[in-house]
Amino acid sequence: MPTYEYCCDACRENVEVFQKMSEEPLEVCPKCGEKALRRLISGGSGLIFKGSGFYITDYKNKSTSSAPTSK
């Protein structure tokens, strides 16, 4: 579910709200109660990786063998 950022023209508060994309934009400010809320346009957060990271062995090609050769 995306996060939308709103700004109230009455009290100048910024509010972040989790909403479905199909929901109508909010109009009433949850801070002051005025009907002066407008949705802001942002660039988004992009792709976020969490965790310990990726390693070369994570997606290793299974068809190639890296077994040592005997002498």
Backbone bond lengths (Angstrom), bond angles and torsions (degrees), N, CA, C in turn:
res aa  C-N    CA-C-N  psi(-1)  N-CA   C-N-CA  omega(-1)  CA-C   N-CA-C  phi
1 M - - - 1.442 - - 1.528 108.10 -
2 P 1.315 117.72 130.12 1.459 120.36 -176.92 1.534 112.51 -75.10
3 T 1.312 114.27 157.01 1.456 122.33 175.27 1.517 108.13 -103.56
4 Y 1.330 116.07 127.37 1.457 121.32 178.22 1.520 108.81 -109.93
5 E 1.313 115.85 143.73 1.457 120.80 177.57 1.527 108.23 -107.90
6 Y 1.319 114.89 132.52 1.452 122.38 179.74 1.518 109.51 -120.22
7 C 1.346 115.82 153.52 1.456 122.23 174.99 1.519 107.98 -128.65
8 C 1.332 116.26 133.44 1.458 121.24 177.73 1.528 108.42 -91.98
9 D 1.326 116.31 126.08 1.458 120.65 178.70 1.526 111.82 -74.25
10 A 1.331 117.43 -19.55 1.465 120.68 -178.59 1.528 111.85 -82.46
11 C 1.337 117.08 -51.16 1.476 119.99 -175.88 1.523 113.50 -107.25
12 R 1.325 117.48 -3.61 1.473 123.69 177.66 1.531 113.72 64.20
13 E 1.315 117.87 23.95 1.461 121.73 177.12 1.524 109.45 -86.37
14 N 1.324 116.05 143.37 1.466 122.18 172.50 1.515 107.90 -100.89
15 V 1.334 116.00 135.74 1.456 122.45 -177.29 1.517 108.53 -130.78
16 E 1.336 117.06 134.62 1.465 121.94 173.33 1.523 108.36 -104.91
17 V 1.345 116.00 132.14 1.460 121.21 -175.60 1.524 108.85 -132.92
18 F 1.356 116.58 133.58 1.460 121.72 172.14 1.517 107.23 -83.38
19 Q 1.341 116.61 121.30 1.464 121.71 -179.86 1.512 110.16 -140.98
20 K 1.315 114.91 153.61 1.453 119.61 171.00 1.523 108.26 -71.50
21 M 1.315 116.55 154.10 1.464 120.53 179.60 1.525 111.14 -66.52
22 S 1.333 117.27 -25.57 1.458 121.21 -177.87 1.530 112.69 -84.33
23 E 1.318 118.76 -10.44 1.467 121.53 -179.75 1.521 111.15 -74.04
24 E 1.326 114.93 149.37 1.464 121.09 176.73 1.526 109.17 -71.29
25 P 1.335 117.97 147.30 1.470 120.37 176.87 1.533 111.28 -62.55
26 L 1.326 115.60 147.49 1.463 120.71 178.00 1.522 109.68 -70.76
27 E 1.332 116.22 150.90 1.462 121.20 178.34 1.522 112.17 -121.33
28 V 1.341 117.16 -30.80 1.460 121.76 -176.27 1.523 109.38 -97.86
29 C 1.326 115.88 128.60 1.459 121.90 -179.37 1.529 110.11 -70.78
30 P 1.345 117.95 128.55 1.466 119.67 178.19 1.533 112.94 -71.84
31 K 1.321 118.40 -17.16 1.472 122.02 -179.08 1.526 112.06 -83.53
32 C 1.364 116.73 -51.56 1.470 119.88 -174.41 1.529 113.73 -109.43
33 G 1.340 117.86 -15.30 1.456 120.88 178.10 1.522 115.28 85.50
34 E 1.314 117.51 0.12 1.471 121.39 179.35 1.531 110.43 -78.30
35 K 1.319 116.04 153.44 1.463 121.69 177.22 1.529 108.23 -92.11
36 A 1.341 115.64 65.30 1.464 121.57 -175.75 1.524 111.40 -134.98
37 L 1.329 116.29 25.68 1.462 120.77 -176.34 1.522 109.78 -89.59
38 R 1.332 116.83 137.60 1.466 121.06 175.57 1.530 108.97 -135.28
39 R 1.322 114.76 144.36 1.460 120.94 -179.10 1.521 109.64 -80.48
40 L 1.318 116.13 134.10 1.455 121.38 179.14 1.525 109.93 -92.26
41 I 1.301 115.89 151.63 1.459 121.84 177.10 1.521 107.53 -98.73
42 S 1.320 115.87 128.02 1.464 119.27 179.42 1.516 109.71 -130.44
43 G 1.310 114.91 167.78 1.458 121.15 -179.51 1.509 113.14 -79.78
44 G 1.316 117.30 -9.70 1.454 120.71 -177.73 1.512 111.32 84.09
45 S 1.296 115.37 172.40 1.458 119.11 -177.16 1.514 112.60 -94.96
46 G 1.312 117.23 -13.51 1.455 119.18 -179.44 1.514 112.08 77.21
47 L 1.277 116.28 -154.69 1.448 123.21 -177.32 1.516 110.13 -92.89
48 I 1.325 116.42 127.34 1.460 121.10 -179.04 1.525 108.53 -117.52
49 F 1.322 116.63 124.81 1.456 121.69 175.98 1.523 108.36 -100.23
50 K 1.326 115.76 130.61 1.456 120.44 176.73 1.517 108.03 -122.83
51 G 1.290 116.65 149.00 1.450 120.50 178.86 1.511 111.44 116.12
52 S 1.314 114.80 -166.09 1.460 120.18 -174.03 1.529 112.99 -82.01
53 G 1.325 118.12 -12.87 1.452 119.59 177.15 1.516 112.69 115.16
54 F 1.311 115.29 -174.51 1.457 121.95 179.72 1.526 108.98 -112.23
55 Y 1.295 114.60 149.15 1.452 120.68 179.72 1.515 109.23 -123.80
56 I 1.311 116.47 158.47 1.464 120.90 -178.34 1.528 111.17 -62.97
57 T 1.317 117.56 -25.68 1.474 120.94 -179.43 1.522 112.74 -82.81
58 D 1.318 119.34 -9.23 1.460 121.49 -178.34 1.520 112.02 -64.70
59 Y 1.327 118.24 -38.90 1.450 121.89 -177.61 1.519 110.31 -123.52
60 K 1.276 115.95 40.94 1.459 120.96 -178.49 1.522 110.19 -67.53
61 N 1.319 115.47 139.41 1.452 121.71 177.84 1.522 108.27 -67.35
62 K 1.325 117.62 121.84 1.465 122.40 -176.43 1.519 113.05 -74.47
63 S 1.328 118.56 -18.07 1.463 120.88 -175.60 1.524 112.29 -78.37
64 T 1.313 118.77 -23.60 1.454 120.19 179.09 1.519 109.70 -92.69
65 S 1.276 115.74 142.02 1.465 121.33 -178.85 1.504 109.25 -106.37
66 S 1.307 115.37 134.38 1.465 119.48 177.26 1.527 110.19 -111.29
67 A 1.340 116.39 25.85 1.462 120.28 179.79 1.512 109.88 -70.71
68 P 1.317 116.78 139.19 1.456 119.23 179.93 1.532 110.79 -67.50
69 T 1.332 116.03 147.27 1.462 120.84 178.33 1.513 109.33 -89.29
70 S 1.315 116.71 143.21 1.475 120.44 179.12 1.518 110.06 -89.21
71 K 1.350 115.92 150.10 1.466 120.98 -178.07 1.482 111.71 -106.70
